[in-house]
Amino acid sequence: MIDAETKAGARALERLERERIAWLTTVTPEGQPQTLPIWFIWEDGTILLYSRKVAVRNANLRQNPRVAFHLSDDGAGGDIVEIEGEAVLDPDAPPPRDHARYLAKYSDLLAGSGWTPEYFSEAYPHPFRITPSLVRCY
């Protein structure tokens, strides 16, 4: 879905691998958009995130799985990566403590928060996988 042969596509793929914070928009059952930062990994053309046990986004996604995912811009309105798609629980995803790439990406943030992989896995047990339906990168 992202054309690695174009400059914008190659840059988007590089950022999806490297960036550690993204913004995820879900919609409450009452129709109110809710945007919050998330940790994620880009994996096999999808986005994997782990949601906190008590996160409001869990109910939002059960009601409406459609989401918008954004990486921050370059500070001047450029280098945009925006993905629309559907987020569903992924029963086959390993818990965070067993996901080597996820732990490698976030180990310093976990340690800085005083969290172990075991604690994070207990607090963030819901793996959601976003399958993109539309990607904008420019």
ZAZAMI-405498 format. One record per residue: x, y, z of N, C-alpha, C in turn; residue in three letters. Coordinates in steps of 0.2 Angstrom, whole numbers, plus 5000, padded with zeros to 4 digits. Layout:
# residues N
XYZXYZXYZala...
# end
This chain:
# residues 138
500449945000500050005000500450065000met501050065003501550125003502050104997ile502150144993502650134987503350154989asp503750104991504450124993504850144987ala504550144981504950174975504950254975glu504450284978504350354978504750384984thr504950444983505250474989504850484995lys504250504994503750505000503650445003ala503550384999503450325001503950295005gly504550305002505150275006505250315012ala505150375013505250415019504750395024arg504050385022503550355026503750295029ala503950245025504150175028504750185033leu505250225031505750235036505550265043glu505050315042504850345048504350295052arg504050255049503550205052504050155056leu504650135054505050095057505450135063glu505550195062506050235067505650265072arg505050305070504750345075504450305081glu504450335087504150295092503450315095arg503350375093502650405096502250425090ile501650395090501150415084500450435088ala500050465084499450495087498850445083trp498450415088497850375086497250405087leu496850415082496150445083495650385083thr495250375088494650335088494050375089thr493450345089492850385090492450355096val492250395101491850365106491150345104thr490750305107490150285105489650345104pro489750405107489350465106489550505100glu490150475097490350515091490850565091gly491150565097491750615099492350585097gln492750615092493450595091493850605097pro494350555098494750555103495450535101gln495950585101496650575099497150575105thr497550515105497950505110498650475107leu499250495111499850465108499850385110pro500250355105500350285106501050265105ile501250205107501850165105501550115100trp502050105095501850055090502450025086phe502249975083502749945078502449935071ile502849945066502549935059502849865058trp502349825056502449755055502049725050glu502349695044502049665039501549705036asp501649775035501149815032500549835036gly500649825043500149845048500449875054thr500049905058500249935064500049895070ile500549875074500349845080500449895086leu499949895090499949935097499649895102leu499949905108499649875114499249925118tyr498649905120498149955123498149935131ser498149995135498049985142497449945144arg497449915149496849875151496249915152lys496349975155495750025156495650075151val496050075145495950125140495250135137ala495050195137494450215134494450185127val494950185123495050165116494750095115arg494850055120494549985119493849985118asn493450025122492750025120492550065114ala492950115112492850145106492950105100asn493450055100493650015095493149955094leu492849935100492349885100491749915096arg491549975097491050005094491150025087gln491750045085491950075079492650065078asn492850015074493549995073493950045068pro493550095065493950135060494350185064arg494950195062495450245065495850285060val496150335063496650375059497250375064ala497850365060498450365063498950415060phe499250455064499650505061500350505065his500850515061501550535064501550615064leu501950635069502050715069502350735063ser502250795061502550825055503250855056asp503550885052504250905053504350975056asp503750995059503751065062503551125058gly503551105051503351155046502851135042ala502451085044501851055040502051015035gly502650985034502850935029503050865032gly503250825028503450755030502850725034asp502250725030501650695033501550625032ile501350585037501150515036500550515040val500050495036499350485039499050425036glu498750375041498550315039497850305041ile497350285037496650275039496650195039glu496250165043496150095043495650065048gly495750005049495349975054495749935059glu495549945066495949915071495549865074ala495849805075495549745078495949715083val495749685088496149645092496449585089leu497049575090497449525087497649465092asp497249415092497349365097498049325096pro498349335090498949295088499549335090asp499449405092500049445094500349415100ala500949415101501249395107501149455112pro501249435119501149495124501849535123pro501849595125502349635124503049605126pro503049575132503649545135503949495130arg503549465126503849415121503949445114asp503849505113503949535106504549575106his505049535103505749565104505849635100ala505549645094505649705091505249765095arg504749745098504349795102504849815108tyr505049765111505449785117506149815115leu506449805110507049835107506849915106ala506249925103506149995101505950035107lys505650005113505450045118505750025125tyr506349985125506649965131506850025135ser507150075132507350135136506750175139asp506150185135505550215138505250175144leu505250105143505050065149505450075155leu506150075154506550085160506450145163ala506450205158506350265161505750275165gly505250235164504550245167504550195173ser505150155174505150115180504750045179gly504650035172504249975171504649915168trp504449855170504749795167504349775161thr504649735157504149705152503549665154pro503649635160503149595163502549645165glu502749705169502249745171501949775165tyr502249795160501949825154501449775151phe501649715150501249665147500549655151ser500649665158500049655162499549725161glu499949775161499549845161499249855154ala499549835149499449845142499349775138tyr498749735140498649675137498349665131pro498049725128497649715122498049735116his498249685112498549695106498049715100pro498049775097497649795092498149805086phe497849775080498249785074497849825069arg498149875066497849925062498049895055ile497549885051497649865044497449935040thr497949955036497850025032497350015027pro496950055026496450065020496650125015ser496950175018497150235015497750255018leu498250275014498950305016499050365013val499250415016499450485013500150495016arg500550505011501250525014501450585009cys501650635011501950695007502350745011tyr
# end
